[in-house]
Structure formats: C-alpha cells, structure tokens
C-alpha cells in the first residue's frame, strides 16, 4: 500500500491536484490545517491557535488519517501529511533526533515526495488561506529544507493545467510502482 505526499507552499494547487488524482481512482487524504482553520472560523475564533497547539493538533489528525489508510491496498496520496506535521512540531518544540527518527519510521511514506512550486498565476487567498504570496514562497522553502533533512527526495510537479499535472503524477507513480 504505497503512500505518497503532495506538498508545497499555500496556493500552489495541491488541493485541486488531489481532487484530479481522486478522479483518476486514487485514494486521497486532505490536509488537516485547512479543516482546523475552517472549524475555528465557524466557531467564531481566530483562524489559528497558538503555534505549538496548532502544530500538535495537525500532527494528531495526520496520524489518525495515516492510521485509517493502513489497510488500503492501493496507492494513497496525502495533501501534506505526518512528515510535515513533525516539522511543524519540531519548529515549536525541538525533539531529540532519535525521537524524530522513531516517528518517521513509524509513519513512512513512499518516495518521491511530490512538491508543487510557488505559482503566482494561480495563487489566491481565501477564508482558510490568508498568507501573502511571499509567505507561500517562504513556506515552500521551509518544506524543501524539512524533507531534505528527513531524507525524502523531492520530485517537482511542473506548472501545467491540473489534468496534465494529474497525469504527470500518475505516470511517475506508475513507473515507480511497476
């Protein structure tokens, strides 16, 4: 049961691409951060809780979603995921290297990680995405460093129409899983 990650900064097209991959028959898992923000806004709260609490809640939900996919026999594609959640927690409360390695081993993902580069032509803000484009670029750079730190090779998905992006990811996965 291969598990792959789509990552990148906000507004790079991950959620749209995830939907296109689902239409090709892939099992998909949505990112947790947007759901948390939406829930908080619906409750009349600020979009994000304190950084450590936000990171921990994303991690909790991402682990829960990972566990729910353990018995899925086919490829599963995650919009972000546990590896990034570890990075968010690590930013706010430093874990010993052995603890991080233990957590990464407990929740492995297949290689490569698909990364979507910042793409100003499609970038928009919405209710759950209030960052500027420069913030999105900064997140992208942070994600690249984090996955490299965790020894996950990154495979950049070209800036193409969504259907072509989905075919591209499908082709890479098909070659890898063959």
C-alpha positions in Angstrom: 0.0 0.0 0.0 2.1 2.9 -1.2 1.6 6.3 0.4 2.7 9.4 -1.4 2.7 13.1 -0.3 1.8 16.2 -2.3 3.5 19.2 -0.7 4.4 22.8 -1.4 3.5 26.2 -0.2 0.0 27.5 0.2 -1.8 28.2 -3.1 0.4 26.0 -5.3 -2.6 23.8 -6.4 -2.2 20.8 -4.1 -5.9 20.5 -3.2 -7.0 20.9 -6.8 -4.4 18.3 -7.9 -5.5 16.0 -5.1 -9.1 16.2 -6.5 -7.9 15.4 -10.0 -5.9 12.4 -8.7 -9.0 11.2 -6.9 -10.9 11.3 -10.2 -8.2 9.0 -11.6 -9.1 6.5 -8.9 -6.5 7.3 -6.3 -7.4 7.2 -2.6 -6.7 10.7 -1.3 -6.3 12.3 2.1 -6.9 16.0 2.6 -4.7 18.2 4.7 -5.6 18.9 8.3 -4.6 22.6 8.7 -7.4 23.9 6.4 -10.0 21.8 8.3 -8.8 23.2 11.7 -8.9 26.8 10.4 -12.4 26.3 9.0 -13.7 24.8 12.2 -12.2 27.7 14.2 -13.7 30.3 11.9 -17.1 28.6 12.1 -16.8 28.7 15.9 -16.1 32.5 15.8 -12.5 32.0 16.8 -9.2 33.3 15.3 -8.1 31.2 12.3 -5.1 29.6 14.0 -4.5 28.7 17.6 -1.1 29.3 19.3 1.6 27.8 17.0 2.6 24.8 19.3 -1.1 23.9 19.8 -1.8 24.2 16.1 1.2 22.0 15.1 0.2 19.4 17.7 -3.4 19.3 16.5 -2.3 18.9 12.9 0.0 16.1 13.9 -2.7 14.4 15.9 -5.1 14.5 13.0 -2.5 13.5 10.4 -1.5 10.4 12.5 -5.2 9.5 12.8 -5.6 9.8 9.0 -2.5 7.8 8.4 -3.7 5.0 10.6 -7.0 4.9 8.7 -5.1 4.2 5.5 -3.1 1.3 6.8 -5.3 -1.3 5.2 -5.9 0.5 1.9 -4.3 -1.9 -0.7 -3.8 0.7 -3.4 -1.7 3.9 -3.6 -2.9 6.7 -1.3 -2.0 10.3 -1.9 -1.8 12.8 1.0 -2.2 16.6 0.8 0.8 17.2 3.1 0.9 14.7 5.9 2.6 13.4 9.0 6.2 14.2 7.9 5.3 17.9 7.6 3.4 17.8 10.8 6.6 16.5 12.5 8.4 19.5 11.0 5.8 22.0 12.4 6.0 20.5 15.9 9.9 20.4 15.6 9.8 24.2 14.8 8.0 24.9 18.0 9.5 22.4 20.4 12.7 20.7 19.5 12.6 16.9 19.5 15.7 14.8 20.1 17.0 13.3 16.8 16.3 9.7 17.9 12.6 10.6 18.7 12.2 12.2 15.2 13.8 9.1 13.6 11.4 6.9 15.6 8.4 8.9 14.5 9.5 9.0 10.8 10.0 5.2 10.9 6.5 4.6 12.4 4.8 6.6 9.7 6.7 6.0 6.4 5.8 7.4 3.0 7.0 6.3 -0.3 9.5 8.2 -2.4 9.5 10.6 -4.1 7.5 13.3 -2.3 5.7 15.4 -5.0 6.4 19.1 -4.5 4.4 21.9 -6.2 6.5 25.0 -6.7 5.1 28.5 -6.0 3.0 29.6 -8.9 1.9 33.3 -8.8 -0.6 32.9 -11.7 -2.8 30.6 -9.7 -2.2 31.9 -6.2 -5.3 33.3 -4.4 -6.3 33.9 -0.8 -9.5 32.6 0.7 -11.1 32.0 4.0 -8.5 29.5 5.2 -5.5 30.8 3.3 -4.7 34.3 4.4 -0.9 34.3 3.7 0.7 36.5 1.1 2.4 35.0 -2.0 5.8 35.8 -0.3 4.6 33.8 2.7 3.8 30.9 0.4 7.3 31.1 -1.1 8.8 31.1 2.5 6.7 28.0 3.4 7.8 26.3 0.2 11.5 26.9 1.1 10.9 25.6 4.6 9.2 22.5 3.3 12.2 21.8 0.9 14.6 22.1 3.8 12.5 19.9 6.0 12.0 17.0 3.6 15.7 17.1 2.7 16.5 17.0 6.4 14.3 13.9 6.7 16.0 12.2 3.6 12.9 12.4 1.4 13.8 13.1 -2.2 11.5 15.7 -3.8 10.1 15.5 -7.3 8.9 18.8 -8.6 5.5 18.7 -10.4 5.6 21.1 -13.4 3.2 24.1 -13.6 0.7 22.7 -16.0 -3.1 22.5 -16.3 -4.5 20.4 -13.5 -5.4 17.4 -15.7 -1.8 17.3 -17.1 -0.4 17.6 -13.6 -2.5 14.6 -12.5 -1.4 12.6 -15.5 2.2 13.5 -14.7 2.0 12.4 -11.1 0.1 9.2 -12.2 2.9 8.4 -14.7 5.6 8.9 -12.0 3.8 6.6 -9.6 3.1 4.0 -12.3 6.8 3.8 -13.2 7.8 3.7 -9.5 5.2 1.0 -8.6 5.8 -1.1 -11.7 
